[in-house]
Amino acid sequence: MKLQLFVTAAVVAAALSAPAFAGEPVGSIGLSAGRTELEVGPIEAEGEGFTVDGNVAFEATPNWTVSLSGAVVTTDDNLGDDTTFSGSASATFNGAGWRAGPFVSAGEVSDETLWAVGGVAQREVSDKVTLAAAAGYGQVDGFNADLWGAKGEVRYFVSDTFRLDGGLGWSQIDGGGADADVWTAGVGGEYQFAGTPWSLTGGYEHSDSDDLDLTADTVKVGVRFNFGGDLKARDRSGADLGGVTNLFGAVQ
């Protein structure tokens, strides 16, 4: 069994061990489907993908939170089929409407393991607006290359159960036969049905790299099961910090 499967399974294992932590766990489990149109130079490709992912946050102490996330992604396109695994863990100190701390993550890239470390931060600007950011450095086993990534996101809560968001990201591969920057922009949203733990998700993302002569457009829709609270509670708990698993868009 691959190492990444253990990382992903840690989300479930942590949820089962919740009594060891001070607070009730907050998080979600989701299934989404997406369609991507990709152009790399003269090559055009399109395909579908499916993602199963989960995240969870525990209040370890009144000021420290542990957040875990994991995902399994399968893709089927003109360039081939693939299945990847990823997972991350972060520990954030929080107070007065903000939180920040380090993270570690692991993911699979072309049958190799991508390891990454970095930091995450989140700020509650108002009752309706949250700002989030992440930055990190990574390495891929078997490749002599440095990976860098950073991203920021703004989340607007129309209500506690209806969120709209937008984000920008940058990633870089330096070495290993490649030297390229990739820029990503996306918008999305999530709506939780009143009185239920279920929500619907949707989003659009565009990626572009002049160095690789690459453009990609992805549309996704999905469904999530939430536990421990509504969408705003999940956001403010730190559970959604798990997005660091896709920090390096250039290699995923």
C-alpha distance (Angstrom), angle and dihedral (degrees) to the residues before:
residue distance angle dihedral
M1 . . .
K2 3.77 . .
L3 3.78 121.2 .
Q4 3.81 90.4 -120.4
L5 3.80 90.6 62.5
F6 3.78 88.7 60.3
V7 3.80 90.4 49.8
T8 3.80 91.7 51.0
A9 3.80 92.5 45.6
A10 3.81 89.5 54.8
V11 3.80 88.9 78.4
V12 3.81 91.4 61.4
A13 3.80 93.3 41.1
A14 3.79 91.4 51.9
A15 3.80 91.7 50.6
L16 3.80 90.1 54.0
S17 3.80 91.0 51.8
A18 3.80 94.4 51.1
P19 3.85 94.9 126.5
A20 3.81 87.9 71.1
F21 3.82 88.7 67.6
A22 3.79 130.0 70.1
G23 3.81 98.5 -123.0
E24 3.78 140.0 42.8
P25 3.84 113.0 -90.0
V26 3.80 117.9 -107.7
G27 3.80 123.7 -163.5
S28 3.78 148.5 96.0
I29 3.81 146.3 -114.0
G30 3.80 119.8 -141.7
L31 3.78 146.0 -175.7
S32 3.81 120.6 -158.9
A33 3.79 138.9 173.1
G34 3.77 125.4 -151.9
R35 3.78 141.9 -177.2
T36 3.81 122.5 -148.4
E37 3.80 132.1 -166.3
L38 3.81 111.5 -161.2
E39 3.80 133.5 -172.1
V40 3.82 122.1 -172.4
G41 3.79 108.5 175.5
P42 3.81 107.0 -57.6
I43 3.81 92.4 -15.1
E44 3.79 118.6 99.8
A45 3.80 123.8 -170.2
E46 3.75 138.4 168.4
G47 3.76 133.8 -174.1
E48 3.77 150.6 144.4
G49 3.77 132.7 -99.6
F50 3.80 138.4 -170.4
T51 3.80 127.2 -154.1
V52 3.80 130.9 -164.4
D53 3.79 111.1 -171.8
G54 3.77 142.4 159.1
N55 3.79 139.9 -170.1
V56 3.78 135.5 -171.7
A57 3.81 137.4 179.5
F58 3.81 128.1 -158.6
E59 3.77 127.6 -166.8
A60 3.80 99.7 -131.9
T61 3.84 92.0 178.1
P62 3.81 131.7 -7.2
N63 3.82 89.1 -86.5
W64 3.81 104.5 28.3
T65 3.80 127.1 71.5
V66 3.80 129.4 -173.0
S67 3.83 114.6 -150.6
L68 3.81 124.6 -170.7
S69 3.79 131.6 -177.7
G70 3.78 138.1 174.7
A71 3.80 137.8 179.3
V72 3.80 142.0 -173.7
V73 3.82 116.3 -158.1
T74 3.81 127.3 -171.4
T75 3.81 122.0 -170.7
D76 3.79 133.5 -171.0
D77 3.80 118.1 -172.8
N78 3.79 144.1 135.8
L79 3.82 90.4 -80.1
G80 3.80 95.7 54.6
D81 3.79 144.6 -81.6
D82 3.79 125.8 -69.9
T83 3.81 142.6 170.2
T84 3.79 121.3 -156.7
F85 3.79 134.8 -175.7
S86 3.79 129.8 -156.1
G87 3.77 139.6 170.7
S88 3.79 140.2 174.2
A89 3.79 141.2 -169.8
S90 3.78 128.8 -162.0
A91 3.80 137.2 179.0
T92 3.80 115.4 -153.8
F93 3.79 133.3 -173.3
N94 3.79 111.9 -142.1
G95 3.76 138.4 -168.9
A96 3.81 141.3 138.5
G97 3.80 94.7 14.8
W98 3.82 99.9 -46.4
R99 3.79 139.1 87.3
A100 3.82 134.1 -171.9
G101 3.79 138.9 168.1
P102 3.81 147.9 124.2
F103 3.79 129.3 -63.5
V104 3.80 137.9 -164.5
S105 3.79 124.3 -159.7
A106 3.79 142.0 176.8
G107 3.78 131.2 -161.9
E108 3.78 141.8 164.5
V109 3.82 121.4 -104.8
S110 3.83 118.8 177.3
D111 3.81 91.5 -26.4
E112 3.80 90.3 -49.4
T113 3.81 128.8 105.7
L114 3.79 121.4 -110.2
W115 3.81 113.2 -154.1
A116 3.79 121.1 -167.5
V117 3.80 140.6 177.4
G118 3.77 129.7 -174.3
G119 3.77 145.5 112.7
V120 3.79 138.9 -73.8
A121 3.79 131.1 -159.4
Q122 3.78 136.5 -176.8
R123 3.81 132.4 -172.8
E124 3.80 128.6 -168.2
V125 3.80 100.0 -143.0
S126 3.80 92.9 -179.9
D127 3.79 140.3 -23.4
K128 3.81 88.5 -77.2
V129 3.83 104.5 33.7
T130 3.81 131.9 66.2
L131 3.80 125.5 179.8
A132 3.82 118.8 -157.8
A133 3.80 133.4 -177.9
A134 3.81 140.1 176.0
A135 3.80 135.0 -175.2
G136 3.78 130.6 178.9
Y137 3.79 153.1 155.9
G138 3.80 126.0 -126.6
Q139 3.80 146.5 -179.7
V140 3.80 131.9 -157.3
D141 3.81 118.1 -140.2
G142 3.79 109.4 -114.6
F143 3.82 95.2 18.8
N144 3.80 125.4 92.7
A145 3.79 95.1 -142.8
D146 3.78 138.1 117.9
L147 3.80 117.9 -135.6
W148 3.78 123.6 -158.3
G149 3.78 128.7 -178.4
A150 3.80 142.3 171.9
K151 3.77 134.3 173.5
G152 3.77 140.9 172.0
E153 3.78 132.9 -160.7
V154 3.79 138.3 -170.6
R155 3.82 118.8 -154.6
Y156 3.79 121.5 -164.2
F157 3.79 120.0 -165.3
V158 3.78 112.5 -149.8
S159 3.81 83.0 -177.3
D160 3.80 135.8 -17.3
T161 3.82 88.1 -85.6
F162 3.84 100.9 38.7
R163 3.82 121.4 65.6
L164 3.81 132.8 177.5
D165 3.80 121.2 -169.1
G166 3.77 143.5 178.9
G167 3.78 132.3 -172.5
L168 3.80 148.1 179.5
G169 3.80 127.1 -149.9
W170 3.81 140.4 -176.2
S171 3.79 130.0 -167.3
Q172 3.79 134.5 175.6
I173 3.79 136.9 -161.9
D174 3.80 112.8 -157.7
G175 3.81 116.9 -176.6
G176 3.79 134.4 -7.0
G177 3.80 90.7 97.8
A178 3.80 93.3 -51.8
D179 3.79 136.9 86.8
A180 3.76 110.8 176.2
D181 3.79 144.8 138.2
V182 3.81 123.5 -145.2
W183 3.81 124.6 -164.4
T184 3.80 122.9 -160.0
A185 3.81 132.9 -170.6
G186 3.78 127.8 180.0
V187 3.79 147.0 166.3
G188 3.79 129.9 -158.6
G189 3.75 148.5 149.7
E190 3.79 145.9 -156.0
Y191 3.80 131.7 -150.1
Q192 3.81 123.5 -165.5
F193 3.79 117.9 -155.9
A194 3.81 112.3 -119.5
G195 3.79 114.5 -98.6
T196 3.83 93.9 7.1
P197 3.83 135.9 89.9
W198 3.83 91.5 -129.4
S199 3.78 126.6 103.4
L200 3.80 138.8 174.3
T201 3.81 122.2 -132.1
G202 3.79 134.3 -163.7
G203 3.77 138.0 169.9
Y204 3.79 150.2 158.8
E205 3.82 127.2 -142.1
H206 3.81 132.6 -174.2
S207 3.81 124.0 -164.6
D208 3.79 126.9 -170.6
S209 3.81 136.5 -179.3
D210 3.79 124.4 176.1
D211 3.82 89.9 -172.3
L212 3.80 92.2 58.1
D213 3.81 95.0 31.8
L214 3.80 85.6 -126.0
T215 3.79 135.6 147.2
A216 3.80 127.5 172.0
D217 3.79 134.0 -179.9
T218 3.80 122.2 -166.9
V219 3.81 131.4 -175.0
K220 3.82 119.3 -168.0
V221 3.80 136.8 -174.7
G222 3.78 127.6 179.3
V223 3.78 152.0 148.7
R224 3.83 128.9 -115.9
F225 3.80 137.4 -164.0
N226 3.81 112.0 -145.2
F227 3.78 126.9 -159.3
G228 3.79 133.1 -174.4
G229 3.81 95.3 26.6
D230 3.81 147.5 -23.4
L231 3.82 128.1 -60.5
K232 3.79 95.2 -79.3
A233 3.81 91.9 47.6
R234 3.81 89.0 51.7
D235 3.80 90.9 50.2
R236 3.79 96.0 46.9
S237 3.82 92.5 44.8
G238 3.83 91.8 63.3
A239 3.81 95.2 -115.3
D240 3.81 92.7 124.3
L241 3.81 92.5 58.7
G242 3.83 85.6 91.0
G243 3.81 90.1 93.0
V244 3.80 88.7 96.4
T245 3.81 87.9 89.5
N246 3.85 89.5 79.5
L247 3.80 96.3 41.9
F248 3.82 94.6 119.1
G249 3.80 102.3 60.5
A250 3.79 92.1 168.7
V251 3.78 92.9 69.8
Q252 3.80 103.7 31.6
